[in-house]
Amino acid sequence: MAAANEHGRLLRAGEMALRFSLGARRGRLVRLVMAESVMLGLMAAALGMLFATWATPFVVDRIQPSGKPIRLALQPDFAVVFFGIALTLIVTLMFGLLAMLRS
């Protein structure tokens, strides 16, 4: 995992150097990295919500005692969903900006 991360970082640095040498301004490169980070964050949040929706019935089935079925009406709490999406976006933007500043 670390080797793949380092390989990705080196590829990104080379890509940014090439774009910069072809005349791209630093502000444009920052916007590009931020847009990629936002898209990555939104995809991660969507996949996380899909996984949570899929896994919830499985977890409830595993924790119920034998012979006594549990009936839970699990509704999504939109405050928690929005907090998770916001946190995902903030973290991906921070790491995207950090990657841009290091290259």
C-alpha positions, -999 to +999 in steps of 0.1 A: +000+000+000+028+024+009+046+016-024+015+023-044+010+056-025+046+066-032+043+056-068+011+077-072+028+107-055+058+105-079+035+102-109+015+132-097+047+153-092+058+144-127+024+153-141+024+186-123+059+194-135+049+186-170+018+208-169+038+236-153+065+234-180+038+235-207+026+268-194-001+260-168-002+285-140+000+274-104-035+286-097-049+265-125-031+235-112-044+241-077-080+243-091-074+210-110-062+192-079-091+206-058-116+195-084-102+160-085-102+159-047-138+170-045-148+143-070-129+117-051-145+128-018-180+127-033-174+092-047-160+080-014-190+095+005-215+078-019-197+044-016-197+047+021-234+054+023-241+025-001-220+002+021-237+014+053-272+008+037-261-027+026-244-037+058-270-024+083-295-053+080-266-078+081-253-063+114-287-062+129-292-099+120-259-108+137-266-090+170-301-103+176-304-131+202-316-165+191-353-169+191-360-132+198-360-113+165-353-076+168-374-053+147-356-020+141-368+008+119-335+024+110-340+057+093-310+078+081-302+108+103-296+135+077-275+156+101-251+127+105-251+121+067-244+157+060-217+158+086-201+127+071-201+142+036-187+175+049-160+157+068-151+136+038-149+167+015-128+186+040-103+158+045-099+151+008-095+188+001-069+191+028-049+162+015-053+174-021-040+208-012-011+192+008-002+171-023-003+201-045+019+221-021+045+193-019+048+189-057 
